[in-house]
Amino acid sequence: MGGLAFSTPGSDGSPPLKVPRLSSNVYVKLKSEVASILELFYNTVAVPHEAPGKIDHGDIDFLVEGPRYQFNPDDIAKQLKAKRHVKNGPTRSFAIPHPQEEDSFVQVDIHVCSDGHLIWDFFMNSYSDLWHIISVAHRSLGITANDKGLHVRIAGLEERNRKASMIFLTDDPTRTMQFLGLDYAKYNEGFNNEDELFDWVTRGQFFHRELLNERTDKSNDRRRMNTRGMYKRFLEEWMSSNPTAGMGGRKWTRDEVLQEALDAFEKRKQYQETKREYDIQQEEDAFWKRVAETFHLETSQGLILKALKIWVRFDNGRPVMRTEPQLGNEGRAIWTLEMQSNATANSEPGEAEARVLEWIQEHWVDANALEKKRQNAQKRSKARDDLGSKEEAFGLEEEG
């Protein structure tokens, strides 16, 4: 939080706390002292690598994993002598007394990692804005890193459902750097200054200056440009001062990176299954759009299409009316697949769909009537239940 967690009044109305930036000496001293206390509560305690050359600090960030016993935040606050603590997702900020300035405090952020994720979280949070720089430089290639690990995104599906488009690759930092073509030995050795770190980023196998220049900034990128010095220095100063950086290697395409990732992490089968599901849904959506356009179902279009999906099943590739509605998606017919199963080797393109459209023309009124009847019955049942609840609330229920 950069030392801003206590810049507003507390929940009890207490005034904001003064949290000055820390000198490196105070930072190092407190980091050691607080780590010793946190080790009483957690099996693993770590502080991400700071950006090279940083001369002062807004807060102290800790990553912890594996509680040693059951406790609550107040127990930690007591050991830290914290004035106040606030929660922000899996991170809790504590305001502990400043060792050198009276009536001033130090913000200590403790991020609780889920079991087995501390190493990845450490990697993602080290060296300040490093991972945001890497993410921005690789975004157009379909590469994404989040708190779960490294992913590759499927183009097309991403616009429809970003979460579903992401194929998990790894949460191992070394494998991640190997795939990106980054020197993991140098990373583990550390960087003496920002120049070394920026140079390291641009030597990755997928990094290319033109891709970086062609990027589309998101609101978070613009916010970081205004608030995060390291990110801004890389884009506006370092890249300009090093005009050949990121120009010597191959300019990869998104599909080339996808294929490389699927092979490197043995994810091709998962990709094919995910892509197949997406393609089926695309075909299904296109089919229902054609149905609406063919029969000019402007009036109550949603109800009519819903009725067809709920009240129609397929028997040997041919549509038939149901006797009972299929309300859930599970077990509901996927019309395009059913039509494909009904097509023969000698069928003309579109022949199976033409037969289905003809059937819809003859039966959509029946399906619509069944669905209206079902919905009206549902409304009457709900009205009776609501009336019964009101009568019970006012003591009007009949006595036996």
Secondary structure as the mmCIF struct_conf table of DSSP 4:
data_model
#
loop_
_struct_conf.conf_type_id
_struct_conf.id
_struct_conf.beg_label_comp_id
_struct_conf.beg_label_asym_id
_struct_conf.beg_label_seq_id
_struct_conf.end_label_comp_id
_struct_conf.end_label_asym_id
_struct_conf.end_label_seq_id
TURN_TY1_P TURN_TY1_P1 GLY A 2 GLY A 3
TURN_TY1_P TURN_TY1_P2 ALA A 5 PHE A 6
BEND BEND1 SER A 7 THR A 8
TURN_TY1_P TURN_TY1_P3 SER A 11 ASP A 12
BEND BEND2 GLY A 13 GLY A 13
HELX_LH_PP_P HELX_LH_PP_P1 SER A 14 LYS A 18
HELX_LH_PP_P HELX_LH_PP_P2 PRO A 20 ARG A 21
STRN STRN1 LEU A 22 SER A 23
HELX_RH_AL_P HELX_RH_AL_P1 SER A 24 LEU A 38
TURN_TY1_P TURN_TY1_P4 GLU A 39 PHE A 41
STRN STRN2 TYR A 42 ALA A 46
HELX_LH_PP_P HELX_LH_PP_P3 PRO A 48 ALA A 51
TURN_TY1_P TURN_TY1_P5 PRO A 52 GLY A 53
STRN STRN3 ASP A 56 HIS A 57
BEND BEND3 GLY A 58 GLY A 58
STRN STRN4 ILE A 60 PRO A 67
BEND BEND4 ARG A 68 TYR A 69
HELX_RH_AL_P HELX_RH_AL_P2 PRO A 73 LEU A 80
TURN_TY1_P TURN_TY1_P6 LYS A 81 LYS A 81
BEND BEND5 LYS A 83 LYS A 83
STRN STRN5 ARG A 84 ASN A 88
TURN_TY1_P TURN_TY1_P7 GLY A 89 PRO A 90
STRN STRN6 THR A 91 PRO A 97
BEND BEND6 PRO A 99 GLU A 101
TURN_TY1_P TURN_TY1_P8 GLU A 102 ASP A 103
STRN STRN7 PHE A 105 VAL A 112
HELX_LH_PP_P HELX_LH_PP_P4 CYS A 113 SER A 114
TURN_TY1_P TURN_TY1_P9 ASP A 115 GLY A 116
HELX_RH_AL_P HELX_RH_AL_P3 LEU A 118 ASN A 125
TURN_TY1_P TURN_TY1_P10 SER A 126 ASP A 129
HELX_RH_AL_P HELX_RH_AL_P4 LEU A 130 HIS A 138
HELX_RH_3T_P HELX_RH_3T_P1 ARG A 139 LEU A 141
TURN_TY1_P TURN_TY1_P11 GLY A 142 GLY A 142
STRN STRN8 ILE A 143 ASN A 146
TURN_TY1_P TURN_TY1_P12 ASP A 147 LYS A 148
STRN STRN9 GLY A 149 ARG A 153
HELX_LH_PP_P HELX_LH_PP_P5 ILE A 154 ILE A 154
TURN_TY1_P TURN_TY1_P13 ALA A 155 GLY A 156
HELX_RH_AL_P HELX_RH_AL_P5 LEU A 157 ARG A 160
HELX_RH_AL_P HELX_RH_AL_P6 ARG A 162 SER A 165
STRN STRN10 MET A 166 THR A 170
HELX_RH_AL_P HELX_RH_AL_P7 PRO A 173 LEU A 180
TURN_TY1_P TURN_TY1_P14 GLY A 181 GLY A 181
HELX_RH_AL_P HELX_RH_AL_P8 TYR A 184 GLU A 189
BEND BEND7 ASN A 192 ASN A 193
HELX_RH_AL_P HELX_RH_AL_P9 GLU A 194 THR A 202
TURN_TY1_P TURN_TY1_P15 ARG A 203 ARG A 203
BEND BEND8 GLY A 204 GLY A 204
TURN_TY1_P TURN_TY1_P16 GLN A 205 PHE A 206
HELX_RH_AL_P HELX_RH_AL_P10 ARG A 209 ASN A 213
TURN_TY1_P TURN_TY1_P17 GLU A 214 GLU A 214
HELX_RH_AL_P HELX_RH_AL_P11 SER A 219 THR A 227
HELX_RH_AL_P HELX_RH_AL_P12 GLY A 229 LYS A 232
HELX_RH_PI_P HELX_RH_PI_P1 ARG A 233 TRP A 238
HELX_RH_AL_P HELX_RH_AL_P13 MET A 239 SER A 241
TURN_TY1_P TURN_TY1_P18 PRO A 243 GLY A 246
BEND BEND9 GLY A 248 GLY A 249
HELX_RH_AL_P HELX_RH_AL_P14 ARG A 254 ALA A 264
TURN_TY1_P TURN_TY1_P19 PHE A 265 GLU A 266
HELX_RH_AL_P HELX_RH_AL_P15 ARG A 268 THR A 294
TURN_TY1_P TURN_TY1_P20 PHE A 295 HIS A 296
TURN_TY1_P TURN_TY1_P21 THR A 299 SER A 300
HELX_RH_AL_P HELX_RH_AL_P16 GLN A 301 TRP A 311
STRN STRN11 VAL A 312 ASP A 315
TURN_TY1_P TURN_TY1_P22 ASN A 316 GLY A 317
STRN STRN12 ARG A 318 MET A 321
BEND BEND10 THR A 323 GLU A 324
BEND BEND11 GLY A 328 ASN A 329
TURN_TY1_P TURN_TY1_P23 GLU A 330 GLY A 331
HELX_RH_AL_P HELX_RH_AL_P17 TRP A 335 ASN A 342
TURN_TY1_P TURN_TY1_P24 ALA A 345 ASN A 346
HELX_LH_PP_P HELX_LH_PP_P6 SER A 347 GLU A 348
TURN_TY1_P TURN_TY1_P25 PRO A 349 GLY A 350
HELX_RH_AL_P HELX_RH_AL_P18 GLU A 351 ALA A 393
TURN_TY1_P TURN_TY1_P26 PHE A 394 GLY A 395
HELX_LH_PP_P HELX_LH_PP_P7 GLU A 397 GLU A 399
#
